[in-house]
C-alpha cells in the first residue's frame, strides 16, 4: 500500500539449526539471512550464545535436577537480594539482578542447564565482527535474555550484551516540545530492541534470532563501545538496595547513610512501627545506651546463620520503611558478637526536613 509512513521492521530469522558447543553461530545466521543489510540490528537470544560457547551444566544420570540447579545458581551468584522458598533473586557476576541467576532449563535437553554467557558484550562483539567478515555487512548486535520486572507481572526480553550500538540514549539536558528541560530521561534502547525482537522470536517457536531494520541508532566507535555496562545501576544510585519481608539482609555497614540528630524516643518508636510489620522474625529490639535514637538489635535465641539472616531481613525492611518516612539510619554490625545475642546497633537520626 502506497503512502504508508516509514517505520521499523522486525524480521524473524527462520531455518536455524539446533546449536551445540563450538558451532559457528555467525555462519548459520549469515546463511539463513542473506538479506542482512548495513544498519540492521541482529538480536540473538542468550541461550544460543551460551550453547555455542559451552556455558552448559550437564547432569549426571539420575542426578537431582533441582539440586543441581540450586548449586549452579549459587556458583553464578555474588549477592542474594531476596529469597522465598527455592526462588532466589540474585546479582550475578555480570552485574544483573535476576531470578535464579538467569539459569534456564527450558528449550534444552532434560539433562542440561544453560548459564548466561560469561561476557555477553564480548560475545556480541565477536558475532558482529564475524558477520562483517562473512556477509560484508555492518550490523549492531544485541544479546537478549528473559527477565521478570519489579512490581509487574509477566516477562519481557532485555539486553544482556550488545555491540555496535549505544545502550542508553541520554536525553538529559534536552528541551521537550513545551520547553521543559529533561532531567532524568535515558532510554534503554537495547532493552527496547530486545523486547521488540521477542515478538517475532517467541518462547515456543524455536526462532532464536531476529533482525530489527529501519531504526536509526547511535553507533559508538569500536574503542568506545561500552556494551551493556551502562545499564547496570551502581549502588550509589540504587534507591532499593533492600527488599521487604523476604529480604536477605546485607551484613556490611551502610556507610553511605549518615544519621541526623533527632529525638531518641521518636526514632525508636518509628523503628518499632517498621519492625511490627514483620512479626515472624524472632528479634527483640532494645534501646541502646549511646546517642540519640540508638536501638540495639538482639536475638532471643542462639546466634545461628538462620536467625542472623532473619535479623538482617527485619533490619533491612525497617530501614526501607524509615527511609520512606524521612528518617536517616546507619547500621553497625556488632563486632565479635560470638555467642552473645547482640547482632548490631541501628542508629536513627531525626526526620529529614
C-alpha positions as CSV (number, residue, x, y, z in Angstrom):
1,X,0.0,0.0,0.0
2,X,1.5,3.3,-1.0
3,X,1.5,6.3,1.2
4,X,2.4,4.5,4.4
5,X,5.0,6.3,6.6
6,X,8.5,4.9,7.0
7,X,8.8,2.7,10.1
8,X,10.7,-0.1,11.8
9,X,10.5,-3.7,10.7
10,X,11.1,-6.7,13.0
11,X,12.0,-9.8,10.9
12,X,12.4,-13.4,12.2
13,X,15.4,-15.4,11.0
14,X,13.9,-18.8,10.3
15,X,15.6,-22.1,9.5
16,X,18.4,-22.0,12.1
17,X,19.6,-25.4,13.4
18,X,19.8,-26.6,17.0
19,X,23.1,-25.3,18.3
20,X,25.8,-27.1,20.2
21,X,29.2,-26.1,21.7
22,X,31.6,-25.0,19.0
23,X,29.1,-24.2,16.3
24,X,29.6,-21.2,14.1
25,X,26.6,-19.0,15.1
26,X,27.5,-16.2,12.7
27,X,27.8,-18.5,9.7
28,X,24.4,-20.0,10.5
29,X,22.8,-16.5,10.8
30,X,24.5,-15.3,7.6
31,X,23.3,-18.4,5.7
32,X,19.7,-18.1,7.0
33,X,19.5,-14.3,6.4
34,X,21.3,-13.5,3.2
35,X,19.2,-10.3,3.1
36,X,21.1,-8.7,6.1
37,X,22.0,-5.1,5.3
38,X,24.1,-2.3,6.8
39,X,22.4,-0.7,9.7
40,X,20.4,-3.7,10.8
41,X,20.3,-4.8,14.4
42,X,20.7,-8.5,14.9
43,X,19.0,-9.7,18.2
44,X,20.0,-13.2,19.3
45,X,18.9,-15.0,22.4
46,X,21.5,-15.5,25.1
47,X,20.6,-19.2,25.1
48,X,22.1,-20.0,21.7
49,X,25.1,-17.8,22.5
50,X,25.6,-19.9,25.7
51,X,25.2,-23.1,23.8
52,X,27.8,-22.4,21.2
53,X,30.2,-21.1,23.9
54,X,29.7,-24.2,26.1
55,X,28.1,-22.4,29.0
56,X,26.2,-25.5,30.0
57,X,25.9,-27.7,33.0
58,X,25.5,-31.4,32.1
59,X,23.7,-33.5,34.8
60,X,24.9,-37.0,35.7
61,X,22.4,-39.8,35.0
62,X,19.9,-39.9,37.9
63,X,21.0,-36.6,39.3
64,X,18.5,-34.4,41.1
65,X,17.9,-31.6,38.6
66,X,16.6,-29.1,41.1
67,X,19.5,-29.6,43.5
68,X,22.0,-29.2,40.6
69,X,20.2,-26.1,39.5
70,X,20.5,-24.6,43.0
71,X,24.2,-25.4,43.0
72,X,24.6,-23.7,39.7
73,X,22.7,-20.6,40.9
74,X,24.9,-20.4,43.9
75,X,28.0,-20.6,41.7
76,X,26.8,-17.8,39.5
77,X,25.7,-15.5,42.4
78,X,27.7,-12.7,44.0
79,X,24.9,-11.5,46.2
80,X,21.5,-12.8,47.3
81,X,18.9,-10.0,47.4
82,X,15.8,-11.9,48.3
83,X,14.6,-15.5,48.8
84,X,11.3,-17.2,49.0
85,X,11.4,-20.9,49.2
86,X,13.5,-22.2,46.3
87,X,13.2,-18.9,44.5
88,X,16.2,-16.5,44.7
89,X,16.6,-13.0,43.4
90,X,20.4,-12.6,43.0
91,X,23.0,-10.4,41.5
92,X,25.2,-12.3,39.0
93,X,28.9,-11.9,38.2
94,X,27.9,-9.8,35.2
95,X,26.0,-7.4,37.5
96,X,22.5,-8.4,36.5
97,X,19.8,-8.6,39.2
98,X,17.7,-11.6,38.1
99,X,15.8,-14.6,39.4
100,X,17.8,-17.8,39.6
101,X,20.9,-16.1,38.2
102,X,19.4,-16.3,34.7
103,X,19.9,-20.1,34.6
104,X,17.5,-21.7,32.2
105,X,16.1,-25.2,31.9
106,X,13.7,-24.6,29.0
107,X,14.2,-25.3,25.3
108,X,17.1,-27.6,26.3
109,X,17.6,-31.3,27.0
110,X,16.3,-32.6,30.3
111,X,19.9,-33.3,31.5
112,X,21.2,-29.8,30.7
113,X,21.1,-26.4,32.3
114,X,22.0,-23.2,30.4
115,X,24.0,-20.4,32.1
116,X,24.1,-16.8,31.0
117,X,27.1,-16.0,28.7
118,X,30.3,-15.3,30.7
119,X,30.6,-11.9,29.0
120,X,27.7,-11.3,26.6
121,X,29.2,-7.9,25.4
122,X,32.3,-9.8,24.2
123,X,30.0,-12.4,22.6
124,X,28.2,-9.6,20.8
125,X,31.4,-8.1,19.6
126,X,32.7,-11.4,18.2
127,X,29.4,-12.1,16.5
128,X,29.3,-8.6,14.9
129,X,32.9,-8.9,13.6
130,X,32.2,-12.4,12.2
131,X,29.1,-11.2,10.4
132,X,31.1,-8.4,8.9
133,X,33.7,-10.8,7.7
134,X,31.2,-13.4,6.3
135,X,28.4,-11.2,4.9
136,X,30.2,-7.9,4.4
137,X,27.6,-6.0,6.4
138,X,27.9,-3.5,9.3
139,X,25.3,-4.5,11.8
140,X,24.8,-4.0,15.5
141,X,24.2,-7.0,17.7
142,X,22.1,-7.4,20.9
143,X,22.2,-10.5,23.1
144,X,18.8,-10.8,24.8
145,X,17.5,-12.7,27.8
146,X,14.1,-13.0,29.5
147,X,13.8,-11.2,32.8
148,X,11.0,-10.6,35.2
149,X,10.2,-7.0,36.2
150,X,9.9,-5.4,39.6
151,X,6.3,-4.7,40.7
152,X,4.9,-6.0,37.4
153,X,3.7,-9.4,36.4
154,X,4.9,-11.0,33.1
155,X,8.2,-11.4,31.4
156,X,10.0,-9.5,28.7
157,X,13.3,-9.7,27.0
158,X,16.1,-7.3,27.9
159,X,19.6,-6.9,26.6
160,X,22.5,-8.6,28.5
161,X,25.0,-7.9,25.8
162,X,25.4,-5.5,22.9
163,X,27.9,-4.3,20.3
164,X,27.9,-1.5,17.7
165,X,25.1,0.4,19.4
166,X,24.8,2.9,22.3
167,X,22.9,1.1,25.0
168,X,21.4,4.2,26.6
169,X,20.1,7.2,24.7
170,X,20.7,10.1,27.0
171,X,18.2,13.0,26.7
172,X,19.2,14.8,29.9
173,X,19.5,18.5,29.3
174,X,17.4,18.5,26.2
175,X,14.2,20.5,25.9
176,X,10.8,18.9,25.1
177,X,8.2,20.5,22.8
178,X,7.0,22.6,25.7
179,X,10.4,24.0,26.6
180,X,10.8,21.8,29.7
181,X,14.3,20.6,30.3
182,X,14.6,16.8,30.8
183,X,16.5,15.9,34.0
184,X,16.5,12.1,34.2
185,X,15.4,10.7,30.8
186,X,17.7,8.0,29.5
187,X,16.1,5.5,27.1
188,X,17.4,1.9,27.3
189,X,17.4,1.4,23.5
190,X,18.9,-2.1,23.6
191,X,16.3,-3.3,26.0
192,X,13.5,-2.0,23.7
193,X,15.1,-3.7,20.8
194,X,15.4,-7.0,22.7
195,X,11.7,-6.8,23.7
196,X,10.6,-5.9,20.1
197,X,12.6,-8.8,18.7
198,X,11.0,-11.3,21.0
199,X,7.6,-10.5,19.5
200,X,8.7,-12.5,16.4
201,X,11.0,-14.9,18.1
202,X,8.7,-16.0,20.9
203,X,9.4,-18.7,23.5
204,X,7.9,-21.7,21.7
205,X,8.5,-21.1,18.0
206,X,12.2,-22.1,18.0
207,X,13.3,-18.8,16.4
208,X,16.3,-17.6,18.4
209,X,17.4,-14.7,16.1
210,X,15.5,-11.6,14.8
211,X,16.6,-8.5,12.9
212,X,15.3,-5.0,13.5
213,X,15.5,-2.8,10.5
214,X,14.9,0.9,9.9
215,X,15.7,2.2,13.3
216,X,18.3,4.9,13.3
217,X,20.6,4.1,16.2
218,X,23.7,5.8,17.7
219,X,26.8,3.8,17.0
220,X,29.8,4.3,19.2
221,X,33.4,3.9,17.9
222,X,34.7,0.4,18.4
223,X,37.2,1.5,21.0
224,X,34.5,3.4,22.9
225,X,31.8,0.7,22.9
226,X,30.7,0.0,26.5
227,X,28.2,-2.6,25.5
228,X,25.5,-3.0,28.2
229,X,27.7,-1.9,31.1
230,X,25.8,1.5,31.3
231,X,22.6,-0.4,32.1
232,X,24.0,-1.8,35.4
233,X,22.8,0.5,38.2
234,X,25.5,1.4,40.6
235,X,25.0,1.1,44.3
236,X,25.1,4.8,44.9
237,X,22.2,5.3,42.5
238,X,20.1,2.4,43.9
239,X,17.1,3.6,45.9
240,X,16.0,0.0,46.6
241,X,19.1,-1.9,47.9
242,X,16.9,-3.8,50.3
243,X,13.8,-6.0,49.8
244,X,11.0,-6.4,52.2
245,X,9.6,-9.5,54.0
246,X,11.7,-12.0,52.1
247,X,14.9,-9.9,52.1
248,X,18.3,-11.3,52.7
249,X,20.0,-8.5,54.6
250,X,23.3,-7.1,53.8
251,X,25.9,-7.6,56.6
252,X,28.0,-4.6,55.5
253,X,27.8,-1.2,57.2
254,X,25.7,1.3,55.3
255,X,28.5,3.8,55.1
256,X,26.5,6.0,52.7
257,X,23.8,6.6,55.2
258,X,24.6,9.4,57.6
259,X,22.4,9.8,60.7
260,X,20.9,13.2,61.6
261,X,20.4,14.4,65.2
262,X,16.9,13.6,66.4
263,X,14.7,12.6,69.3
264,X,15.7,9.1,70.6
265,X,12.2,8.1,71.7
266,X,10.6,9.1,68.5
267,X,13.2,7.3,66.4
268,X,12.9,4.2,68.5
269,X,9.1,4.4,68.1
270,X,9.5,4.6,64.3
271,X,11.7,1.6,64.3
272,X,9.2,-0.4,66.3
273,X,6.4,0.5,63.8
274,X,8.6,-0.7,61.0
275,X,9.6,-4.0,62.7
276,X,6.0,-4.7,63.8
277,X,5.2,-5.4,60.1
278,X,7.4,-8.4,60.3
279,X,6.4,-10.4,63.4
280,X,7.6,-13.7,62.1
281,X,11.2,-12.7,62.7
282,X,12.4,-13.5,66.2
283,X,14.1,-10.2,67.0
284,X,14.0,-8.2,70.2
285,X,14.6,-4.5,70.0
286,X,16.0,-2.6,72.9
287,X,17.3,0.9,73.3
288,X,21.0,1.3,73.1
289,X,23.0,3.2,75.6
290,X,24.6,5.7,73.4
291,X,23.5,8.6,71.2
292,X,20.1,9.8,70.1
293,X,17.9,7.1,68.6
294,X,20.3,4.1,69.0
295,X,18.5,0.8,69.1
296,X,20.3,-2.4,69.9
297,X,19.0,-5.5,67.9
298,X,19.1,-8.7,69.9
299,X,18.2,-12.3,69.2
300,X,16.2,-14.2,71.9
301,X,17.9,-17.5,70.8
302,X,21.4,-18.6,70.0
303,X,23.1,-16.8,67.1
304,X,22.8,-19.1,64.0
305,X,23.0,-18.5,60.3
306,X,19.2,-18.6,60.0
307,X,18.5,-16.3,63.0
308,X,21.1,-13.8,61.8
309,X,19.7,-13.8,58.3
310,X,16.2,-13.3,59.8
311,X,17.5,-10.4,61.8
312,X,19.1,-8.9,58.7
313,X,15.8,-9.2,56.9
314,X,13.9,-7.3,59.6
315,X,16.6,-4.6,59.9
316,X,16.7,-4.1,56.1
317,X,12.9,-3.9,55.9
318,X,12.8,-1.4,58.8
319,X,15.4,0.7,57.1
320,X,13.4,0.8,53.9
321,X,10.3,1.9,55.9
322,X,12.2,4.5,57.9
323,X,13.8,6.0,54.7
324,X,10.3,6.2,53.1
325,X,9.2,8.3,56.1
326,X,12.3,10.5,56.0
327,X,14.4,9.0,58.8
328,X,18.2,8.7,58.5
329,X,19.8,5.5,59.5
330,X,23.2,3.8,60.0
331,X,23.6,0.1,60.7
332,X,26.6,-1.1,62.6
333,X,27.0,-4.9,63.0
334,X,28.2,-5.9,66.4
335,X,31.9,-6.7,66.3
336,X,32.7,-10.2,67.6
337,X,29.2,-11.0,68.6
338,X,30.2,-14.6,69.0
339,X,27.9,-16.4,71.4
340,X,26.1,-13.2,72.5
341,X,22.6,-12.3,71.4
342,X,23.6,-8.8,70.1
343,X,23.5,-8.6,66.3
344,X,24.1,-4.9,65.9
345,X,23.0,-1.3,66.5
346,X,20.8,0.8,64.3
347,X,21.4,4.5,64.7
348,X,18.3,6.5,64.0
349,X,18.6,10.2,63.1
350,X,15.8,12.7,63.1
351,X,13.4,13.0,60.2
352,X,14.7,14.9,57.2
353,X,13.4,18.5,57.0
